[in-house]
Amino acid sequence: MEADVFHQRTNLSGLNERIHAIRNEIGKVIIGQHKMLDLLMIGLLCDGHILIEGVPGVAKTLTAKLMAKVIDVDFSRIQFTPDLMPSDVVGTSVFNPKEGDFYFKPGPVFSNIVLIDEINRAPAKTQAALFEVMEERQVTVDGVTHEMRFPFIILATQNPVEQEGTYRLPEAQLDRFIFKIDVQYPNLQEEIGILQSQHLTPQAQLLSQVNKIVSSFEIQEYRSILQSIIVEPKLIEFIARIVIETRNNPALYLGASPRASLAILKASKANAAIKGRDFVTPEDVLEMATPVLRHRIILTPEKEMEGITPDELIESIVKTIEVPR
């Protein structure tokens, strides 16, 4: 008897081809870091800002720049420093002596993909300048609102090791990032691959070989496709139970908000799509729960003193909830 052939209800071939091409282009320069790359692509499809954390030298900034390079949109980079002012980020009104009037001069945040390097280096008032633009994709200066162009995504990096001269991001701002990506050191084979690659070809030459793959129009098209990804009601309940449990867990001082539930749902749909499926599985939810929740929860001081990490606590919470099948 001939085996049943499963037919996709949503055509994902174009999306999958582009994702494969992006992986190949970035793979010309970056060896390994597959998890970070997948989360960056999922964040792009979900219209979500991403916080990238890792020790110096693990290609956080380089990967973010490459992500912008493969997308045919504008890119800007802002290096956050302790003396940076809000107007240095969003822009300011400048007097025009010829006209005898003020005009708005946009800051570097007016771009499509904005890389904010060392976001925790700037003081609270400069960090707060990002609140409106991250949530509403607009900037209000002198009572006038300026809209951002599509797409608009912030990729922010921070170093977890050096704490001197840094300013911790407030919870309200952390909640605006769909993911926090923890970038790990490469393994032995990846380290060897990095050395061999850089030994044979200078990094600048490798960067020049990276081509643009996807346009803003295609990104908009792929985001609309995500709306048709099927999510069973029992999986929606599964997501809700995970998030509710973070609010009731005695080991947590602060649980996740409803924004976290929506983020897990969107990310699970995008994760299914880049894997070629038009339906979400429990594995998609489990895979997305940790990067979505790790920066949104706060452990109690007692648990922090015990050395428990947010990732470990999220894993223990998920294990207490029955996985729907």
Secondary structure, DSSP 8 states (H G I E B T S, - for coil): --------SS--HHHHHHHHHHHHHHTTT--S-HHHHHHHHHHHHTT-EEEEE--TTSSHHHHHHHHHHTEES-EEEEE--TT--HHHHHEEEEEETTTTEEEEEE-TT-SSEEEEETGGGS-HHHHHTTHHHHHHSEEEETTEEEE--SS-EEEEEE-SS--TT-----HHHHTTEEEEEE-----HHHHHHHHHHHHHS-HHHHHHT----EEHHHHHHHHHHHTTSB--HHHHHHHHHHHHHHHH-TTEEE---HHHHHHHHHHHHHHHHHTT-SB--HHHHHHHHHHHHTTT-EE-HHHHHTT--HHHHHHHHHHTS----
